[in-house]
Amino acid sequence: MAVVTRPGRRSPGGGAARRRMAPTLWALLVAAGVAVPVWALWQAPDGAHRGVWRVVSLVAALGAASLLVLTFLLPSRFRPLTGYLGVERLLRSHRALALAAVGLVVLHVVTVVVRPGPGLGILDLRTAPPRVWAASVATVALLALVGLGVSRRRRRPRYEGWRLGHVILANVALLATTLHVLWLGDLTRFAVARAWFVGLATLMVGALALRWVWRPLRSLRHRYVVDEVRRASPTAVTLVLHATGHGGLEFRPGQFAWLKIGTSPFVFEEHPFTIASAATEPWRKEFTIKGVGDFSELVAGLKPGRHVFLDGPHGAFTLDGLTSDRFVLIAGGVGITPMLSMLRTLAARHDPRPVLLFVAGRTADDLLHRADGEHLEESLDLQVVEILEEPDDGWEGEVGRFTRETLERSLPRIRRRERVDVFVCGPGPMVAAATRIVSDRGIPGSRIHTELFDVV
């Protein structure tokens, strides 16, 4: 029996309230990650925090250790984070915490050098004890991590190689930091500080087990089989999967999953793709994948019957749970995929709320919503506006890019009490521009939902 969603009522399984609360709860956790170790330091005997340079050094060290573990936790695919915090916010938090941790590490090193004692001589690795070697390795690994992250967009390295280097450097930094703390003994000889480090170590080990053991085992139990691989455009393919031995992984329209191809879910190489099929059919998963690298070529060559593994669902880019009267969807290129899942799900639920869809691309080949000829307008109150930068002769749609004028021509004046939710997905510049345009239209930021394509 189809699920019918009335205007202004929650869609099934939304978790909208939790998505609103998630950023605040995460901010409180980060604040606690810095405040609690400082409190633990002041609980130590008086001699432990005597002298300005020593206090600054210990505070920086404790704060850096906490932030490093939280930075490590973010990409571990802990569902309460990825499902409610949102991948885009998660990535920004990951980068910000990494930069803050590196800043605290640099401050710690500076205070160790300038306070009374050996001074710069402590950095002479020829005579340095193991704890200094461990600290040096951790610092170099952290700086290399930041350097690789900051320069990635300019260098545009292969994703697989960049990700492997990122993972190796992160684990080296954490291992070397752990050895430095243990060999130094300066921060672990006090009961409260020792308990804090034990808690951080437990959290880190748990994140490792979740990411590299439990989630692959879950993928193994919930494997999928290739039904079909068809050409969606000259540059994209659609991969259709069905669940085998289980009822399918439930998801919310707009979420994504990591796809692994191989004989085991424990292989390292995997890539994230948005689920494009309706959430009302969890046993069936459809992905539209643009050909941008070796992995997409591998996907295009898959044969029916091949087993694949999915890790998901993840992401908070979904309309489920929103008390909306109208939806506006703005997609650039392959950013149409989460919108397709939303539209197909709304159609399957016979949702009567009006939807305005903007689809922008360079050429007609980028209009991936046309691939299956579904005619969703027949089952939805749907208006589609297509925009091309380089249209062919005879093109009757919009020309150029998504602009304020494009929005004004298609979106009727919003009634004072009307609740309009806007979803924007695509490349970073396009998402930023579209967000500014709809904000200027008077739509509050709490009702503008964005997803941009980046390394996750």
N, C-alpha and C positions, 0 to 999 in steps of 0.2 A: 504494500500500500504506500502510495506516495506521501511524502511529508509536505504539508502546505504551510507556508510561512506568511502570516498576515503582516501588513505594514505596521511598523512600530513595535513588533514583538521579536523576542530573541530567536535567532536561528539555532538549531540543535548544536550542542557541543561547542559553543563559542569560546567561553572563558574570557570574555571581554573585560570583566572587572579585574581578573588576574593580570591581564595584559597591561591594564592601566596602572596597577600597583607594582608590577615587576621592576620598573626603573627606580622607584623610590626604595624598594626593599634592597635592590642591588647597591644603590648608593649608601644605604645604611650599613651593608655588609663591608663595603670598601672602607667606610669611615671607622668601623670597628676593627678592621684589619690593621689600621694605623694606631688607633687609640688604645686598644687593649695591650699591645706590647709596650707602649710607653707607660701605661699604668703598671704593667708587670715589672718594669725596670724600677719604678719608684717603690715597689714592694720589697725590693732587695735590700740587704743591709746597707747602712749609710755609706760605707766605704766604696760600694759598687758604683755610685753615681756622684763621685766627688770630682770637681774640676770641670770647667766649661767645655774644654775640648773633648774630654772623655764622655761627657753626657751627650754632646752632639754626635760623637762617633757611634755610641751605642744606640741612640734613637734612630739614626740613619740606617744602621745595620738591621735593627729589628723591623723598621718600616719597610726596607727593601726586601727582606725575606718574606714578609707578609704579602706584599704586592706581587712578588714573583710567583708565589703559589696561586694567588688569585688570577694572575695572568695565565698561568698554566691551566687553571680550571676552566676558563672560558671556552677553549676549543675542544673540551672533552666530550661535547655533545650530551651534556646533562640536560634532559628534556625540560625541567622547570626553567632553565635558562634559555635554551634554543626555542622552546615553544611559546614562551610568554615574554621574554625580554626582546626577542626579535634579533635576527642575524645582523641587520645593519647596525643596530645599536651595540650589539655584542662585539662587532669588529671595531667600532670606534672605541669602546671601552678597553678592548684588548690592546690596541695601539697606545692609548693614553696611559694605561697602567704600566705598560712596558717602558715607555719614556720616563714616567715618574720613578719607576724602580731603578732605571739606569742613573737618573739624576741623584737619587739617594745613595747609590753605590759610589758614584764619583765624589759626593760629599763625604762619605765614610772614608774613602781613600785619602782625600785631602786632609781631613782632621787627624787621621793616623800619622800622616807625614809631618804636619806642622806642630803637633803637640810635643812636649818635651820627651826626648828619647833618641833613638837612632836617626830620626829624620828621614831623608831620602835614602839613607843606607839600607832601610828596610826593603827597598825595591830591588836591591842587588840580588838577582836570582842565583848568582854563583855560590853565595853563602846562605841563602835564605832557607828556612825550615820548610817542611812540607805544607804547613798551613798557608804560607805566603805563596807558594807555588799554586795551591788550590785557588786562592783568592785571585791570583793573576789570570789563571785559566778562565775562571768564571767571568771576570771583568772583560777579557778579550772576547769571549763568546757572546756576552751581552751586547757589547759594542758592535760586533759583527752582525748580530741579529737586527739591531736597529738600522745599521747601514744598509743591509739587504732589503729591509722593509721600506725604508724611505726612498731608496733608489729604484724600486721594482718597476714603478710606472714608466720611468725614463728608460730603463734598460730592457724591459719587456722580456724577461727570461722565459724559458719553457716552464710551464706550470709544474710538471712532475719534478724537475730538477730543483726548482725553487722550493717546493714544498718539502722535499727530502732534506735539503740543506737546512731549512727552517727548523724541522723537527729534530735533526741531529744537534744543531747548535743549542736549541732550547733544553734538551736533555743534558747536554754537556754542562751548560751553565748551572742547572739545578743540582746536578751531581757534585760539581766542583764547589758550589756554595755550601752544600750539606757537609762535605768533607772539611771545608774551611771552618765551619761552625764547630764541628766535633773536635777537630785537632786543636783549635784555639782554646776551647773550653771556657772562654771568658763569659759567654752568654748562657752556658748550660749548667753552671755550678750553683745557680740559684733556683729554688724549687718552682717558683711561679714562671720564670722565664723558660725553664726546662719543660714545664707542662705545656707552654705555648708552642714551643718547637715540636714537641711530640704531636700536638694537635695538627700543626702544619704538615708534618711528615705523614700523618695518617690521612689527611685530606689529599695530599699529593699521590700517595699510593692508591687510594680509592679512585682518584681521577684516572690514573694509569690503567687500573683494572677495568674500569667502566669503558674506557675508550678502546683498549686493545684486546680485551678478553670478552667482557659481557656483551658488548654490542655486536662483535662478529658472531658470537654464539647465537645471539638472537636472530641475526641475519640468516644463519644456517638453518634455524628452525622455521624461518618464514621466507623460504626461497621462492623465486618466481621463474617462470618459463617464458621464453620468447614466443609470442603468437605470430607477429608480423613485423616486418620492417619495410616501410614504404616511403617513397620520395615525396616530401611535402613541398619542396621547391628545388630549384637547381642547387641551392646551397644548404639545404636542411633535410633531415629525415625524421620520420615519426616512428618511434619504437613502442610497440604494444606488447604488454606482458600480462600473464594471468598467474594467480597464486596456485601453488601445488602443495597439497597436504594440509592446507589451512584456509581459513575464510578471508584472508587478506588483511593487510595493515590499514586500519582506519586512519583517516587524515582529514584535515580541514581544507576546503578549497583555497588554493594559493600557496600551500606549503610545498616543500621540496624534499628530496631524498638523495642520498649518496649512492651511486651506482658502481658496483664492482663486477668485473667480468673475469672469470677464472674458475679454477676447480675448487677454490676455497675462499671463504669470506675473509680470511686472514691475509690476503694479498695486500700490499701497501698501496698500489695505485687505485684510485677511486676519484670520481668526479661528481659534483652536485648538479642535479637537474630538477627543474620545477615540474611537478606532476600536473599534466594538462587535462586529465580525465575528471569525470564527475566524482565527488566524494561519496555519492550514494551507492557507488559500486567499488568497495574497497578491494574486492578480489581482482579487479582489473586496473592496471596502471598504464597510462599513456604518457610518453615524453616526446616533445618535439625538440630536436637537437640540431643546432647550427654547426656546420662543418668548419671548425677553427683550429683543429690540431689532429694529432695521431689518434687520440682516443675516440673522437667523433668518427673518424674513418673506420676504426675498429667496430664501433656500434653499427655503422652502415653495413658492415659485412656479416653481421650476426645472422644465423640461420634459425628458422622456427624449430622449437624443441630444445634450444640451448638454455641451460640453467644460468641465471644471474642472481646477484644478491643485492638487496636494498637495505640501507641503514637510514631509517627515518620513521615517521615524518619529522621535519624540523621547520622552524620559521613561525613568525607571528603575523605574516602578511596575509590576512584572511578577513573576509566580511562576516564570518560566523559570529554570532553573539552581539552584533551591532544593532541598536535600535534606530534604524535608518528609514527615512521615507523615500529616498532616492539615492542611486549610486552613479558616480561618474568615474569611469575607468580610462586611464591614459597610458597607452603602451607604445614603446619604441622598439622596433625590430622584434627580436625573440622575447622581449619583455611581454609579449602577448600571452605567453604560456600560462602564467598564473591567472590571467583574465579569462582564458578559455575554461580553466577549471571552475572559476567562479560562475561564469555564464552557464556552463553545462549543469552545474549543481543547482543553480536557481531554476533552470528549465525543468530539471527532474523533480524539483520540489513544487513546481507550479507557483512560483513566487510572483505575485502581481506587481511588485514595486518597479517603477520605471528605471531603466539603465541607459546611460549615455556612454558609448564607447568611442574613444579616439584612438586610431591606429596610425602611427607615423612610421615611415620607412624611406629609404633612399630611392628604391625602384619598386615596381610591382611585385618582384620576387620576394620582397620583405613582408608582404601582406600574408602572413602565415595563417591567419584566421580563415582565409578562403580555401585552404587546402582540401578540406573534407566536404565543402559545400553543404553544411548542415542546415542553413537557413534558420538560425536560432530566433530570428525575428518572428517566426510563426508561433513560437511557444513562449515568448517573452515580450514584455513591453520594452523593446530594445531599439535604439537608434544608433547607427554606426556611421562615424565620420572618418573617412580615409584621407591621409595626407601624404603626398610624395614630394621628395625634393627634386627628383629627375623623372618626371612622368613621360610616358610614351604619347605619341600623337593620338588625339581622341580622348584623352583622360578628362573625366568630368568631375573629379573630386577636388579637394583642396590641394594647393601647390605651395611648397615651401616647408616651413616647420610649424610646430604647434605654437600659436601666439595668443595674445589676449583677444584679438579680433576673432580668431577661430573659435575660442570658447564662447565669446559673447553671441556669435551668430547661432550657436547650437543650444546653449544652456538658457532656459527661460529664467526670468527673474525669480529669485528664490523668495518664497514667502517667509515672513518673519519667524514663524514657528517651525518651518520645514527643516528637518534634519537630513543634511546631505553629506554623505561620506565619499571622499575622493581617494582613489588608489592610483599611484603612479609607479610604473616599473620600466626600466630600461637603462641605458648608459648613464653614467654619473652626470655629465653636463645637461643632458635632456631632463633628468629627474630634478635637478636643481632649478632649471628654468621653469619647468611646469609647476613646481611647488610655489615659486614666487608668483606666478600668474594666478593660480587659484587662491592663494592667500590674499592677493590684492582684490580678488572678487568678493572678499568678505567671509570666506569659509574659515572657521577657526582651526588652528594647528592641531588640536586634538582629534579632528575629523579628517586630517590629511595623512594618508598612510603611504609610505614610500618603500621601495625595494630597488637597490641598484646592484648591478652585476659587478662582483669583485671576488678576490680569492677568499674562500671560507674554509 
